[in-house]
C-alpha cells in the first residue's frame, strides 16, 4: 500500500529549500580573488576567442551559459567574416588600456574595459558576480 505524501506548507518549504540548494550560491567579495585581475584576464580571453586564437570552450567555466552561448555565436560570425574577406587570423592581440570597476553590492562588480589593437579600439562592459566561490561573467557587451 503506498504511503501518502504530506501536503501543505511543510512540503512546499522543504521542496523550495531543496531546489535552492542546487542553485548557484552567492560568494562574498572578501572570499574571491581580485576582481580587476579576473576582469583583465577574462576580457583578454574573450578578445582572443573573437580573433580566432583561442577556443571558446576555455571560457565556459568563467561565464554563465547565456554569456557563453553569445560568445560562441559571435566568435562564429567573426570567423565567417574573416573567411569571407580571406583575412588571416590577426597577429596583434588587443592590449588592455584601462579597467574601471564599480561594485553595486557585495560579490557583484560591473566593469568597463578599454582595449586596443594596432587598428582598432574597443570598449567592453561586463558584470561579474561571485557565484560558487569564483567570479563568473553574467553579462557582456562589446562596443
Secondary structure, 3 states (H helix, E strand, C coil): CCCCCCCCHHHHHHHHHHHHHHCCCECCHHHCCCHHHHHHHHHHHHHHHHHCCCCHHHHHHHECHHHHHHHHHHHHHHHHHHHHCCCCCCCCCCEEEEEEEEEEECCEEEEEEEEECCCCEEEEEEEEEEECCEEEEEEEEEC
